[in-house]
Amino acid sequence: MERVPILKIGDVLLVSIQVDLEDQSVVALQEDLAERISSTGAHGVVIDISAVEIVDSFIGRMFATIASISRLFDADTVVVGMRPAVAITLVELGLTLGEVRTALDLEKGLAVLRRLGADREVRIEVDEDDEPVQAFS
């Protein structure tokens, strides 16, 4: 079984799937990615599937599972490069990708993560004496 490489670029992990996905390799990717998010503190994950030509229901569900795991580690997930045939297959299978955001390409996917990161920044509201009143993200 061939492992899918996970590259770190700043606080983003890039997963470029360049091999045919089999159930076992997707499960390994899920485990590897969870470990890398945990160890690096990454806040974003981009999964490039531009080389993926065929998906089945298991692989489609695993993308949603990966996004859910990423959220538990405070990281957002964007899937980029989805081919029309893959999108059609996912719809025909009745699969929704849950919390998975999509973008046409890597550049647009990184822009989505930047926007989400800006929204995540912690802001502190202070009163007239510069005392913290409420923190929210």
Helices and strands as residue ranges (DSSP letters): E 6-9, E 12-16, H 23-40, E 44-48, H 57-72, E 76-80, H 84-92, E 101-103, H 106-120, E 123-126, E 132-136
